[in-house]
Amino acid sequence: MNAMVSGRKHSKFFREVNTVIAIMARDITLSLKSPSSLFVSLIMPIIMMGMIGGNLMENMSGGLGFDFGGFMLVGMIINMLFMTSAMNMTSLVEDHGTDFTQEMLVSPVSRVSIVFGKILGSMFGAVIALAGTLIVGLFMGIMLPLPQLMWLLLLSPLMCVASGAFAMLFIGLIKSTKVANMLVSVLAMCQMFLSGAVIPINNSSGILMVLSRIMPMTYCIDLARAVTNWGTSEYNSVVMFNPFVNFIAIAVLTMVFLLIGTWCFAKSEKNR
């Protein structure tokens, strides 16, 4: 009897894993079949890093007490991971229009596995955007030492999952692809400026401080800067919170957003 129960548990676990892998592979395949989406993932870093970041670096770097180039590069890397992952999550709305989500939801798999598979699939475009950001930074003369870059790459999956969970909080309630794309773009831009990606927010107060504290990208960027500036004289100037506090905040916000977003997504499909 115990062997049968254990076998069922293992079977269910592998079914969930296969679901995540299948959905992730589908999204990666769709990305590869859409060269325009890959081109956008490469061109966005040029716009964000080259134009916005370059202008800020020329006009804000003086008197800050730390290297603004490195500060901006880390912030823009996390920002591009967040923006690209969130925008790729809007494919859920397209799947809703083609009834693909209905077909997934009637299968005997967890709703969380479906959403998690979409989040992992959205990471493919985010990796392209990360590479583009590093290339643009190289042309601007901004580079990260290899050990710091490796730490950043190790953290990138966590950042993408946090971004996907944040996007799910809103995508689960939207039925129009156009509206979803607009909303995610607006939220991504707001996070870029309010989370400290390119502008220091150490002295923010009032509503700006409140908004920055409820955005997961704030803690993702601060954690990234903590690991890339660990042991340097600039650490206290660019890092706001203890790395452990950042990690806990990311984990809690991701879990809350993922659960609420998945529930809204499943409920909206069930009520069709």
N, C-alpha and C positions, 0 to 999 in steps of 0.2 A: 504493500500500500504506500509506504513511504517512498519507494522507488518510483511509483507511478506519479505521485505528487511532485517529486523532484524532477522527473522527466518533463512534466507539463510546464514547470517553472522555467526549465532550461529552454524548452521549445518556445515559450512566450518571449523570453529574453532575446533569443536569436531572431525571432520574427520582428521584434521591435528594431533590432540592430539592422536587419536587412531592409526594413522600411526606411530608416534614416539614410542608409547608403544608397538605396534606389532613388530616393527623391533628390539627394545631393547630386548623384551622377546625372540625373535628368536635367537639373538646372545648369550644371557645368556643360553638358552637351548642347543645350540651347544657347548658352553664351558663346560657345565655339562656333555655332552656326550663325551667329549674329556679329559679324565683324564691326558693325557700327557701334555696338555696345562696348566692345573692347577698345575701340578708338576713343570713345567718350571717356572711358576709364583712364586712358593715357593722357588725353587732352586736358582733363580737369585739373591735374596737378600743375600744368603750365599756367592755367588761369589763376588758380588759387595761390600757388607758391610763387610763380614768376611775377605776376602782376600785383596782386594784393600784398603778398609777403615781401616782394622786392621793394615796393613803395614804402612799406612800413619800416623795413630795415634801414633804408636811406634816411628816414625822417625821425625814427624813434630810438635808434641804437645808442645815441650819445647820452651819457650820464646815468645809465640804468644800473651800473655796477655788476653787470654780467654780460656774457656773450649773447647778444640778441639773435644772432644767426642760428646758433645751436638751439636756443630756446624756441625759436619759430619752427625749425625743422622738425623737432620732436612733436610739437603741437600740430603741425600740418600733417605729419604721418598719421597720427591718431585721428585727426579730423577726416582725412581721406578714407581711412578704414571705416569710420562711422558712416560717412556720407554714402560711399559706394555700397556698403552692406545694406543700409536702410533703403536706398533706392532700388536695389535688386530685390528686396522683399516685396515690393509692390507687384511682383509677378503673381502673388497670391490673388490679387484682385482680378488679374487677367484670367487666372485659372477658374475663378468664380464665374466669370462670364462664359467660359467654355464648358462649365459643369465638371471640370476635372476634380475640383475639390469635393464635389458630391460623391464622385466615384471613390475618392480616398477615404472619405468619412464613413462610408458604409462598410469598409473593410474592417476586420477585427484587430485593429491596431490602435495604439494610444494616440490621442490628438497631439500630445506633446511631442511624440516621435515625428509626426508629420511636420509640425512647425520647426522642430529642431533640424530636420533634414533640409528644410527650406533655408534656414539660417546658415547651415554649413555650405549649402550650394551657393549662397550669395557671397561667400568668402572668396570665391575664385576671382570675381571682378575686383574685390577689395585688394587682393594680392597684386593684381596688375596696377592698380592705382598706387599702391605702396611703392612698387618698383619705379613707377613714373615720378613719384615725389622724390625718391632718392636720386634719380638721374637729374631732375631739375635742380636739386640742391647741389649736386656735383658741379653743374655748370655755373652755379652762383658762388662756388667756392666754399660751400658748407658741407662738411663731412663729419660723420660720427666714427670714433675709433671702433675697430672690429668687435671687441668684447661688448661694448655698449650696444652696438647694432644687433648682436646676437641675442642679448637680453630683450631688446625691443621686438625682435622677430618671435621670440618665445611667448611674449605677452600678446601678440597680435590676435591669436584665436579668441582669447578672452575678450578683447575689445570688440571683435566682430559679433560674438554672441551677445554682448551687452547692447550693441547697436541694433541687432535683429530683434531682441526682446523689446527694446524701446519703440521700434517701428511697429511691432505687433500690437502695442497698446492702442494705436490709432487705426491701423490697417484693418483690424477685425471689425470695425464699425463702418467701413467705407465700401461702396459698391461700384464706384466709378474710377477707372484707371487714371483718368485725367486729374481728378480731384486728389487721388492718392499720391500721384507724382508731385503735384503742386504742394501738398501739405508736407510731404517728406522733405522736399527741397527747402521749404520755409523753416522747418524745424532744424534741419541740418545747418542752415545759415545762422539761425539764432544761437545754436549751440557753439558754433565756431567762435562767435564774438563773446558769448556769455560764459564760456567754460575756460577761457584763458588760452585758447589755441595760439593766438597771435598777439593778444594784448594782455598784459598782466592784470590779474583780478584780486591780488592780495588785499587791496584796500577798498574793495567794493562794499557797499552798505545798502540798507533798505531793500527795496524790491529786487534790485539787481543781484544782491547777495543771495536772497531767497531763491531766485530763479536758478542761479548758478549751482546752488547746493542740491537741487532736486534733479539736476541733469547728470546722467551717468557719465557723460564724456568728461565732466570736470574731474572726477576721480580717476578716470582712465588716463587722462593727460598728466595728472599730478603723479600717479604711480609710475608712468613712463619716465617722467623727468626725475623721479626719485632713483630709479635703477640706472639711468644714464648719467646722473650727476653724483652718484654715491662716492663719498670720499673726497670730493672736490671742494674748493673754497666757495663755489657758487651754490652749493646745495641749499643752504638756508635762504638764499635770495630767490630761488626759483621753485622750491617745493613748499607747499602750504600745510600738508597733513602727513602724519606718520604713514609709511607704506602699508602697514597692517590695517590702519583705519581705512585707507583707500580700498584695499582688497575687500574688506568686509562690506563697505558701502556698495562697491560694484556687485558683489555677490547678492546682497539683499535686494538692491534695486532691480537687478536682472531677474531674480526669482519672482519678485512681485509683478513686474511688467510682463514676464513670460506667462505666468499663471492667469493674470487678468486678460491679457491679449488673446491667449489661447481659448479661454472661456467665451469671450465675446465673439471670436471667430467661429467656434463650433456652434454657438447658439444662433448666430446669424445664418449659418448654412442650414441648421435644423429647421429654422422658421420659414425657409423659402417655400 
